[in-house]
Amino acid sequence: MLYKKSELEVFELPELPKNLKCKLCRTNQAVIEAPSLGAKLCKECFNKIFENRVKKTVEKYKMFKSENKVGVFISGGKDSSVLAVVLKKLYPDLSLKVVHINLGLRYYSERVEKKVKEFCEKFEFDLYLYKLEEKENFSIDDFILTKFKHKVCAVCGIIKRYLFSKIAKELGLEVIATGHHLDDIVSTMLNLFFQGDFVSITRLTPVNPPIRKGQAKKVKPLVSAPEKEIFYYAVLNEIPFVEENCPHGGITPAKRLKHWLSQLEKENRHIKYQILSVFYKKLIPLIKTSSEYKKEINLPVYECINCGEITSSEEKICSRCRRVALLKDLEDRLEISFEEFKALPKEDVEVIEIDEENIPGKRALLKKLRGKKDKKVYLLCSNPELSYSIVLWLRKKGIKAINVKTTN
């Protein structure tokens, strides 16, 4: 199986020789080679090692107690889905709640929700589904129409953190478990280090206690699990997950660092663990002695006057509410129906028809639209999802593109 989220995120489950036995049990057929162990293992031995690693992490950092109500926020991807399955297997008596937030990303979120429901049905999870557009009357796509069109992922992170807290209160969750894994943590730490944002590094610890009473604790049980081995676990145990990237996803500095680390890992399979250990045992304790860190943690905290969540803003308006306010009375749109399109005055319509079998190159498309940044451009295609993805890209380039939904 080949799994490719981007040019820098490619995983494959290679086929091992039929006569190769597992290095541990020496009985069963070896099916995978675990990078962090340097051993070829059978499914049963690999599962046991992977699950024990998660269990040791949970117990080492005292992530939750048996009586706690724990929520796993699953995105539909491999990481959070594997986390939910492993926690259920390790702690069958734990009060575990699976939560999915439909972010309203046109076309994409519909498929993700379908995959999440398939996952929950297969592994018998009681799903709590939160639809952003229905509950909040906006979607993450809408931020393409604001000054944050180049920072949609950052805005999405702010919105999700707000919703994690809000939903946790609604469901009475005491602990929120997320699917952040070894590769995520190490690449983000290095990226923040190169930016000089040392205080933010301290928030990447396995456990983040609540800032105030009544909030849920956030934990990362997969912090010691390499991403490739999470992928292996998902495939070997037939865990359904979304195999495509978010339409707003791109090649970020953290992803480039993640790819670079994977190359280094070929020469030193312990490199990611070594970096993590240096950050946790040496750098973070050192940062916490700095005046910058002490100043940061001693900043006054207020309640947002709009939503009640905490904020350090003296104006008492949180980051989430500031961004959502930009969507108020927004008249611009990313997509209209074919009926609406037909009713438009023809003299005001600039139309580009997209041939699904001959998609125009990005440079050619921009050249064609040069000088038309002040004019609305309507895209037509037999596959509206394809033209919608092009609309998102054009919007980031400053073109007022609108997709025409040609099918129901």
Buried (B, 14 or more C-beta within 10 A) or exposed (E): EEBEBEEBBEBEBEEBEEEEBBBBEEEBBBBBBBBBBEBBBBBBBBBBBBBEBBBEBBEEBEBBEEEBBBBBBBBBBBBBBBBBBBBBBBBEEBBBBBBBBBBBBBBBBEBBBEBBBEBBEEBEBEBBBBBBBEBBEBBBBBBBBBEBBEBBBEBBEBBBBBBBBBBBBEBEBBBBBBBBBBBBBBBBBBBBBEEEEBBBBBEBBBBBEBEEEEBBBBBBBBBBBBBBBBBBBBBBBEBBBBBBBBBBBEEBEBBEBBBEBBEEBEEEBEBBBEBBEEBBEEBBEEBEEEEEBEEBEEEEEBEBEBBEBBBEBEEEBBBBBBBBEBBEEEEEEBBBEBEEBEEBEEEEEEEBEBEEEEBBEEEEBBEEBEEEEEEBBBBBBEBBBBBBBBBBBBBBEEBBBBBBBBEE
